[in-house]
Amino acid sequence: MTVLVGYVPSPEGEAALRAGIDEARLRGEKMLVVNTSRGDSYVDPRFAQEPDLAHVRADLAALGIEFDIRQVLGGGDAAEEIIDLAEQADVSLVVIGLRRRSAVGKLIMGSAAQRILLGTGCPVLAVKADS
């Protein structure tokens, strides 16, 4: 089994990574770290660059956690990618980070987190970054 972590280089992504590490260690499972971008803009701050991924690799290797990192560029949106991977990769838990948004922002823009919560067939752990 695998703990899937939706990772973005942000405080919310780091919170998800830390919670995923805790869960993987508790369950004795490997981790699948997923970072995606639709690729429809020149700059996407949610798409991890090599220094971000090197940091993730170093942390997981130092902790002795078996892991895989997948970056998807030009696919669907992040929620679709995570839902699809959760079904394909024998995932026991999905971990995502939540950012603070107003109710109006969620209503107008929708929420990738909400789609993951509703569309994933396995448990989802949603965490917030420390204030």
Salt bridges, closest charged atoms under 4 A:
GLU14 OE1 - ARG18 NH2 3.61
GLU14 OE1 - HIS55 NE2 3.10
GLU23 OE1 - ARG27 NE 2.99
ASP40 OD2 - ARG38 NE 3.21
ASP44 OD1 - ARG46 NE 3.39
GLU50 OE2 - ARG57 NH1 2.85
ASP59 OD2 - ARG18 NH2 2.66
ASP59 OD2 - HIS55 ND1 3.51
ASP68 OD2 - ARG70 NE 3.42
ASP77 OD2 - ARG115 NH2 1.79
